[in-house]
Amino acid sequence: MSSIISIRKIFLSLITASTFYVGCNPSQDGSIVESRWLELFNGEDLEGWTVKITGHEVGENHAETFRVEDGFLTVSYDGYENFDEQFGHIFYDEPFSAYLLRVEYRFIDEQAPGGEGWAYRNSGVMLHGQSAESMGLNQDFPISIEGQILGGDGENERPTSNLCTPGTHVKVDGELFTPHCLNSDSKTYHGDQWVTADFLVLGDSLIEHRLEDRVVLRYTNPQIGGGNVSNHNPDLFEEGQPLTTGYISLQSESHPIQFRKVSLYNLERHMGDQAALQSKLKELL
């Protein structure tokens, strides 16, 4: 057997079970009924999530970076003397392929000491990512597609729901996009206001970033490629490998942020029927 293990192979072993669990539920009479939104964050604790922070073992929640405060999933750095490039992510424990993800977030407080200037009011929702367990001890970011979320500085325009590509490429308007980040055409959200962001992910065929019922960024064909990831296992890096499924994670990049909702509607069961898919999307969006 080849020593090269693709991210896709790691994910596929878990997909069948998770698709049934989220995609449909048995009714009392035994028939299959449409699933409801799955609340990935239960509002009480971090059950179902796994932390991975640069320089720390999987599951080590250094300085309680990720915690629940007042019912919010909170990213905090009050236990840090210096951020020191300790980039972190909290991974939901099941992978997904086709879904609508909805997050409600707000930036709070001041940036951690030692945080990079570009990381001011900066966080991210990582899509189609590798698992926490497959990350290297000193790896900074998971190989993934990042829905970058930014807060305004009170003066300048600063769009949110942007795209960044740690270890990945996508196609934009049919052309391979190889730079690291691409801004959306969203408005700027200043202050500590709550923002609702949707991410529509349909395997490797389409990803849309949506704000206020409007598509602010659209791209296709997510795939492994490029750089912008350090200290990862090269055996997991297969240039051009399509990303059809993966893990969702939330980022800690040195600025405190809170999430009051992380909800997912699994669309996997609709992917073989375009009419049914479009009908469901019309209902959801």
Secondary structure by P-SEA (a helix, b strand, c coil): ccccccaaaaaaacaaaaaaacccccccccccccccccccccccccccbbbbcccccccccccccccccccccccccccccccccbbbbbbcccccccbbbbbbbbbbcccccccccccccbbbbbcccccccccccccccccccccbbbbbcccbbbbccbbbbccccccccccccccccccccbbbbccbbbbbbbbbbccccbbbbbccccccccccbbbbbbccccccccccccccccccbbbbbcccccbbbbbcbbbbbbcccccccaaaaaaaaaaac
